[in-house]
Amino acid sequence: MIITIFVIATFCLGVGFAVLGTNPSRFANQMYFLVTLVVTVWLWSVGEAMLVGARFAYDPSANPLVWIQINGAASGFVPWMVFLLSEAVRATPRRQAFRQAMPFLLLGCASGLVCFTDAYLPAGSSPLRPMRGPAYTFYYGLYLLLEWLLVVHIYRLMQRERGVRRVEMQFLVLNTAITFPLMLLVSGLGNLVRIPGLKYVSFAFILTSYILSAWALTFHRVYDLRQIFVSLGQRVCMVCLLAVGTWVGTSILDAFVPPPAHLLLSIVVCSSVVLWADRKTRRWLDLRGIHRLEAIRNEVTSLARTEPDTTLLVRQLEKLLELRLDASSATLLIDRGDALAGDAMELRHDSPALMLLHQMVWATPEGLDRGPGAAGTSELLEFFRRYQLSLAIAVPAGSPKSSLAIVLGAKRNRWPFTYPEVERVREIATTIDNILVRSRLIAEEGLKTKVDHLAMMSRGLAHDLKNLITPISAFLVHTTGRYAPGSAEEEVHTAARRSVAIITDYVNEALLFARRLTPNFQRVRVQRIFALVVEITHSRAARRNVSITTDIHGVDEFSADVVLIQRMLANLTNNAVDASVPGSAVNLTASPGAGGTIRLTVSDQGAGISPEHSQHIFEPYFTTKQFGDDKRGFGLGLTISDKIVALHRGTISVKSEVGIGTTIVVELPLDQPALIDGQPPRSVSTPPFTPSLS
């Protein structure tokens, strides 16, 4: 038994170090380790006292008195530790918790000093003649009273808590507070009725309590106890049914079938019946939540069939998840190129928070608190706290990049999401991801068909317009300077030149939009591209009193078609200039992107793009520019830019806030396949870009 006590003490100390190692900065883990040290001292002193007492029979000088005194002194600090542990679980600040626990600490120090006086154990006490001083009974009576008062206090605190804090109060603090008084009562009862075996039961209490507390503190999955008990009860019933059925069947078949065939036949029949009953009862009790999962999945599928618009579908899916999962909010974060973004929420693909979530697949605040503090934990916890979330799931699992994340707010009953609920949400998230991918593919195919049709129409219209304005343009060139300045003829002539310039711009854009472009990839310097774009757009920006700034860091060159990239950035910059207010700035930046890409951004401080317009800005002939100080746009600039980005195997996304400004983000591979494979550059099929006249 003595060896067992030392093994238990060593085991408890090892578990304490393991719990502290999972998250050394967490206050609750630190307090648990403090409890571990005291429990280890208590157990070790018990083992040493028993070991020294066993030697007393042949060595009268061996007296376990000191070890018993150490054991009593260690017990005096238990109320202090239990109180601190309760405050740590309630997330009380450290200083405040230690200040509130100071009376228990002083009482523990005073009681520890009493344990080393004759009033506690007289000096003449020995294993053959044990003696107890008057302070001994008073000490343990006061100790038990304090412990039970703490139990009542913690129970009242637990009634006020909800969610994971209440779970921790139940399994961690209340468990620890009850274990020590029960252990002393059982040990005292063993001394009173002279049954040594009862003393050893107390060690079983300690070990069980210790394991449960460590599990509650470190295990990141939360379970519903009612569901666990129902599941265990169902399994016990099935085992009893199998045992009783086999016994009854064997008794009945004994009159007809010789042994041992009657036993084998009874086992086969009863096993088949039990398997059938197991499936039926599990489905009836819905132990795995299959009924709820199928109901939500059917509703999701029904919405996907009736709503063709992806944006509206996302909104309806969010409302459905919020309602069916009893969450305060539900948001779908969709892949926008460089980030997963939703309503006022964003997680960049290169952020530590999203990389950790992608690695974990799902995360909860309580799971992150219990975790080992991996890279990105603090950022992801801050994301949870900022938006008051209780669950985040990224799909698809095992892929290089997440395409969808579902983030849910706190449950309305303030309880955490249990692990079975998390698994159901994961199944639903996978279904929604597949539906949204299918919806996007259908939308892209429809847009491609529309673009092809418009390109064909634009090509014919552009050629006709070009033929019609050629003689007009020639006439205007030959008649320039023939009319007196300020005359009506000169004003008409100037207006005609401006109109021809606008039509020429449209013809050039329409022909570029309709043409099948073949990029000529080569290594280009970012600084040179930015300089050309600034030169092209400078006059337009100067007329609006808008400055253009550039910022390049961390990247020098990349593979691209110089003409196409120049055209794309010029389109984006001109749009930004047109949207800017006088005196503001348009900023062009280049920086390293995620996964071997370069990130090019064009940002302005203009009026921004409304949500109803942002989903249409890349469609052909969609424009928000109206007549006024500037000419109306043709709605092809962003369409052409999107086409150029696609030819470079990149992505383009828009971030805009009304009244603040817009940022266009383009991510392109640093290296293109033609250069990677060592193929010769293909011929350029696009003419050099020149700024339009206006």
N, C-alpha and C positions, 0 to 999 in steps of 0.2 A: 504493500500500500504506500509505503514511503517513497518508493521509486515512482509510483504513479503520480504522487503529488508534485514531485520535482519535474516530471514530464509535462504535467498540466501547466505548471508555472512557466516552463520554458516555451511551451506552445503559445500561451497567452502573450508572452513578451514578443515572440516572433510575429503573431498576428497584429499586435500593436504597431510594430515597426512597418509591417506591410500596409496597414491602414494609413499610417502617417505618410508613407511613401507614395500612395495614390494621389494625394493632393496636400503637400506639406503646408501650403499657405491657408488652408481652410481652417477656421476657428474650431469647428466641430471635430475635425480630425485631430487637431492638437489636444483638445480636451479628452478625447478618447484615449490618446496615447498617455496622457497624465493618469487617467483611470488605470490604464494598463500597468504603469509603473507601481502604483499603490497595490493593485491586485497581485502583481508578481511578488512584491515584498511580503504581502500578507500570506500568500501560499508558501513562499520559500521559508518564512519564519515558522509556519506550521510544520513543514517537512523537517526543518532543523530541530525543532522542539521534540518531535517524535523520534528523530534519529538519536539525539542526545539522551532522551528519556529511556530508549532501549538499552543504552550503555550503562545506565545507572545501576543495573543489577550486579554488574561485576566491577564497576568503577564509581564508587560513591561520590567522587569529586565532580562527576559529570552531572550538572544541574541545568535543566532547560529553562530556568527562570528568566534569563535575559531574552531568549527568543519569544517567550510568551508575552513579555512586556513589549517587545517590538511589534508583535502581532496586534496587541491591543492599541498601541499608538497609531499604527497604520489604519486601523478601523475608524479612529476618530476623525480622519480626513475625508471619509466617504461622503458625508452630507455636503461638504464644501465642493467636492468634485461633481456630485450629482446636480447641485444647483448650477454650477458653471456649465455643465453639459446641457442643461435645459435652456439656459440663456444663449448658448452657442447655436443650438438648433433653431431658436427663435430669431436668429440673426441680430442679436443685441450687440452693439459695439463693444470691443474688448475692454476698454477702460471702464465703461459703465457696468459691464458684467462683473469685473473684478471688484469694483467699488461696492456693488450690491452684495457680493459674496463675502465681503470682508468679515462680518460677524461670524460666519461659519468657519472661516480660516482661523480667527482668533480662538474660537471655541475648540477647534481641532488641536491647535498648539497647546492650549491649556490642558486639555484632556490627555494629550500625549505626554506632557510633563507629569501628570498624576500617575500615569501607568508605570513610571520608574520610581515610585515611592512605596514604602511599606504599607501605606493605606490601601494600595491596590493589591499587591501580593507581598505578604510578609517575607522577610529574608530567610526564615526557616522553612519555607515551603519546599517540598520535594515530591517526586513521583509517588513515593510510598506514603507520604503524609501531606497531601495537597491542602493548602490553606488559602482562603480568600479574605481580603481585607474589606472593611466597610465601603470603601470607594469602588470596589469591584462591582457590587450589585447596583450601586447608584450610577456608575458609569454606563453600564450596559442598559439599564432602565432608561436613562436620559438619551442614550444613543437610539434605542428603539423608538422612543417618543419622537425624536427629531426626524427619524426616517419616515415614520408614518405621517407626520405632519407634512413632510416634503411630498409624499405620495399624493396626499389630498390636494396640496398646492399645485403640483404638476398636472393632476387630473383636471382641475379647474382651468388651468392654462390651456390644456389640450382641447377642452370644449370650445374655447374661443377660436382655435385655429382651424384652418381648412386646407385642403390640398396636401402636398407632400410634407409640409411641416407637421401636420397632424399625424401623418403616417410615421414620421421620424419620432415624434413624441411618444407614440404608442410602442413602437418596436425598440427604440433606443433608450430614451430617458426613463419612461415608466417601467420598462423591463429591468433596467439597472437599479432603480430605486426600490423595487419590490424584492429583488433577488437577495440583497444583503440582510434585510430583516428576516425573511423566510429562512435564510441560511442560519442565522443566529438562533432563531426559534427552534429549528430542527436540531441544531447542535446542543442547545440547552435542554431540550426534551430528552436527547440521548443521555446526557449526563444525569438527568433527574431519574429516569427509569432504568438506568444502568444497561442501556442497549448500545454498545459501541458502534454497531452498524449504521445507526441513524446519523452519526457524525460524518460518515463518509458520503451520505446522500447530499450533504451540503456542497461537496465538491462537484457533484453532478449538476447542481443548480448553477454554480459558477460557470462551468464549462458551457452548459446550454445557453445561459444568458449571454455569455461572451460571444459565442458564435452568432447568435441572432442579432446582437448589437452590431457586430462587424458587417454582417450581411446588409442590415438596414442602412448602414453608413456608406458603404462602398458600391453596392449593387445598383446599376443605373436603370434597371427595368423595374417598373411598378406593376403589381398585380392586384386584382380585385379578390379579396379574401373570400367573399361570398361565392364567387365563381369557383375558386379553388376548392372550397369545402363541398360545393355541389358536385364538382368533378370527382373529388375523392370519394364522396358518398356513392356516386354512380358506379365507380369502379369496384368499391367494396361490395355493393349489391350484386354486381355481375359475378364477382368471385364467389360470393355466398351462393348465388343461384347455380353456378357451375358445380360447387362442392355438394350442395344438397341434391341437385338433380342427378349427379353421378351416383350418389349413395342410394337414392330412391330407385333410380334406374337399375342399378346393380341388384338391389333386393328383388325387384320385379322380374328381371331377366334370369335370375338364379334358378327359377323353376323351369325355364325353357332352354337355356343355353348353358353348356358346361363352362366352368372356369378354365383359364382366365379370359375366355372370349366374351363372357357376359360383361366384364369390366371394360374391355376395349370398346365393345359396342355401345355401352352406356356413355363412355367418354366421348365417342364420335358424335352420338346423337345430341348429347347435352352441349357439346362445344358448338355445334351448328346452331342450336337454339339460342345459346348465349351470344354468339356473333350477330345473329339477326336482331336479338333484343338490344344489343349494344348499339348497333346502327340506329335503330328506331328511337331509343331513349336519348342518344346524343343529338339526333335531329330534333326531337321533341323539346329537349332542354336547351337546344341551340348553344351547346358548350363552346363551339368554335366561332359563333357569330356568323354562320354561313347565311342564315335567313336575312339578317340585316345587311350583310355585304351584297347579296343578290338583289335586294330591294333597291339599294343605292345605285348599284351598277346598272340596273334596268332603267332607273330614272335618268342616269347620265347618258345612256345609249339613246333613250327617247328624245332627250334634248338635242343630241347631235343629229338626229334624223330630221328634226323639225326646224332647226336654226342654221341656215347656210352661212351667215355672217360670222366670222371667227371672233371678232371683237364682242359682239352681242352674246355669242355662245360662252365666252369666258365669263362675262358678267353673270349670266344665268347659272353657270356651274358654281361660281363663288357663292351665290345665294343659296343654292341647293346644299352645298357642303356645310355652310354656316347653320342651316336649319337641321339637317339630318345628323350632324356630328355634335350638336348642342354647343357650338363654339360662339364666342362673342364676335368673331370675325373670321373670314376665310379669304385668302388672296392667292391667286395663281401668278407666280413669277415666270414669265415666258422668256425664252432665249431671244435677246436682242442683238446678238453679235458679240459684243464685249462684256455683256452682263445679263443676268436674269433680272427682269424688271417687271413691276406691276404698278398698282396705284400708289404713288408716293413711296414706294419701296424699291430698293435696288441692291443686288449683290454682284459685284464684278467677278468675272471668272478668275482673275488673277489675285483676288483678295484672299487673305488667310482664312477668313470666315467661310467662304464658299468652298474653298479647297478642303477644309476640314469637314464640312457638311457632306461634300461629295464622297469623301473617304468613309464617313460614318454611315451614310445613306439617310439616317434619321437622327434627330437630336431633340432633346428637351432640356430646359434650364436645370432641372434637378439632376439629369444625367451628366451634364457638363460640370456641375458643381462637384459631383462625386468622382469625375474622371481624373486622369493623371496630369491634366494641364498641358495637353499637346499644343503645338503651334496653331494659333488661330482661335483658341478657346476663349480668351478674353474678348476678342472682336465679335465672335458669334454670340457670346453672352450679352454683350452690349447691344447687339442687334435685337435679341430677344427682349431686353428690358426697354429699349427705345420704343418698340412698337407693341409692347405688352403681349408677347406671343408665348405659347406653351408647347408648340410642336412645329418642327420644320422637317420636310421630307424632300429629298432630291432624287429624281429619276432621269434616265434609266440607271439602275445599279450596275456597276461593273463596266460602264462605258467610259471613254476618255474624257467626256465632257457632259455635264448635266444639261438637259434641254428643258426641264421643267422642275419647279419647286413649288410645293404647297405649304403655305405657312398658316397656322391656325392660332387664333387668339385664345385666351383663357376660357375654359369651360364655364358655363353659366353657374354650375354648382361649385366652382372653384377647386374641384378635385383635379389631379393631374391625369393625363392620358395614360391608361394602362397599356401594357405590352400587347395584349390581344387587340386592343383598339388601334394601336400603332400599326400592327400588321394588316388590319383591315384598310386603314387609310393608305398604306403602301400599295395594296392591290388596286384601290380606287385610283391612286395617282398614276399607276401604270396604265390603267384603262384610259384615263383622261389624256395622258401623254400620247397614246396611240391615236385617239380621236382627233386631237389637235394637229398632230402630224398629218393625218389624212385630210383634215380640213384645209391645212395650209397647202398641201399638194394639189388639192382640187382648185383652191383659189389661185395658185400659181399657174396651173394649167389653163384656167379660164382667162387669167390675165395675159398669158402668153398668146393664146388665141386672139384675144382682143388686140394685143400689141401688133401681132402679125397682120391682122386685118387693117389696123390703122396705118401700119408702115406701108402696106401696099397702096392705100388711098393717098397717103402723104407723098409717096414717090411720084404718082401720076399728077397730083395737084402741084407739087413743087416744080416739076418739069414744065407744066403748062404756064405757071406763073412766071417762071424764068424766061420762057419764050416771049411772054407778053410784055414784061418790063424791060427787056433788052433794048428795043427801039426807044422807049421812054427815057431810059437811063442815058442812052446815047444823045438824045435830043437835049436833055438837061445839061450834059457835059459841054455840048457845043454852044449852048446859049448862056453859059455862065458869064456874068460881067456885062451883058448887053443891056441890062435895065438899070435905071437910075436908082441909087441907094435910097431907101425910104419910100419908093413908089409902090403902088398897089401891085404892079407886075412883079417887082422884086420880092414882095412878101409871098405872093403865090408861088413864085419860083422856089423860094426857100422851103415853103411847106411841101411842095412836090418832092424836093430832094430828100426831106426828112421821111416822107412816106415811102419813097423808093428804098431808102436805107432800111426801114422797118421790114418791108416786104423781102428785101435781100437777106436780112438776118433770118427771117422765117424760112426762106427757101434753103439757106445753108443748114439750119438746124433740122429741117424736115428731111433733107437728103442724108445728113449724118445719121439721123434716127432710123431711116429706112435701109441704110447700107449694112451689109454683112461685114463687120470689121474683123480684121486679122491683126492682132497686136504683134509688134516687133520688139521682143524683150531684149533689154541690154542693161548693163549696170549704170545707174544714174545717181548723181549726188543730190541729196535732199536740198542742200543750200542753193544749188543751181536752179532746181525746180521752183523753189520758193521765190527766188529772185525774178525769174521770168513771170510768175503769176503776179507778183507785186507790180512789175513793170506794165503788164497788160491791164490791170485793174486800177492803176493809180489815178488816171484821169477821171474815171467814173467816181472814185472815192473822193477826189478833190472837189468835184462839183457839189457833193453832198456834205462836205466838211467832215469826212470820216477818215480816220487814220487806219493804216494796216500795219500790224506788227507781226513778227515771226519769232518763234522760239523752238530751237532744236537742241535736244539733249539725249545722249545715249545711243544715237544712231547716226550713221554718216551716209550710207548709200544702200540701195536695194535694186531689185530687178523689176523693170517696168518698161512700158512703151512711153517714151518721153512725150510724144505729141498727145496721146490719149490722157495721160495723167495731168499734163498741163491743161488740157481742155476741161477735165473734170474739176480740178481745183479752181480754175478760173470761173466756171459756172457757179460753184459753191460760194466763192468769194463775192462774185457780183450779186448773188441773192442776198448774202449777208449785208453787203453795202446798202442795197435797196431797202432792207428791213431795218437798218440802223437809224437812230436819231442823230441829228447833227451834233458834232462835238464828241461822239462816242468812238469806239475803236473796234475793229475786227481783228481777231487774233488767229494766226495760223501756227499750229504746233505739230511737232513730230517727236515721237518717243517710242521706245520698244514696247511691243504688244505681247500678248500671251502666245506661247507655242511657236516661236520663230516668226513673228509678224512685226510689221511696223504700223503704228497707230498715227494717222493723220487726222487732225481735228480743225474745223473751221467754226469759230464761235463769234456771236455778235451780242450786242446789248440792246436789241430791238424789242418789238412788241410781242414776240413769241408766236407760236402756232397753237391754235385751239385744238383740243382733243378730237373734235369731229373732223378737222381738216388734216391732222397728222397722219391718219391712216390712208389718205388718198394722195399724198404729195408726190409719190413716185409714179402715179398713173399718168399716161400720156394726155396732154392738153388740159391737165388740171392746174389752175393757177389762181392765186388770191390777189395778184397785182391788178389794180383797176386804173382807169384813166385819171390823170391828175398831173402832178409835177413830172412824173415819169411815164414812160410808155407802158402799155399793158404787156404782161408776159405772155408767152405762147404756151407755157406748160410743158415744154420739152427739155428744159435744162436739167432738172433732177432725173427725168427718165433716162436721158443720155448718160448722166453721171452714174446712175445705177447700172446701166448697161456696161459702161467702162469698168466699173468695179467688178462686175460678174466676169468679164473677160480676163481680169487679173486674179480670178479665183479668190476674191476677197468678200468682205461684208461691209455694208453701210447702214448706219442707224442714226436716228434723230432723237435728241433730248431737248425738249422745249418746255418752257414755263411762261404762260401768258403774263406780259408785263415785265419780264426779267430778261429773256433772250432765248436764243436757240444755239445748240451745238450739234454739228454734224460730225459723226465719228466714222472714219473709214479705216478698216484693218486689212492690210495686204500682206501676202507672204513676202519674206525677205528674198527668197529665191524662187524662181519660176521653173517649171519642169523642163523647158527648152534648154535652159542653161545647166540644169542639174544633169541632164542626159548628154550634154555636150553636143547638142544638135546646132547646126548653123542657124543664125537668125533669119526669120522669114521676111519677105519684102513688106514694106509699109504700104497699106492700101488706103491710107487716109491722108488727105492733103494737110500741109502745115496749117496750124491754127493762127488766124489773125483776128484781132479785135474788130468788132463790128462798128460801123459809123453810126452816130446818133446825134 
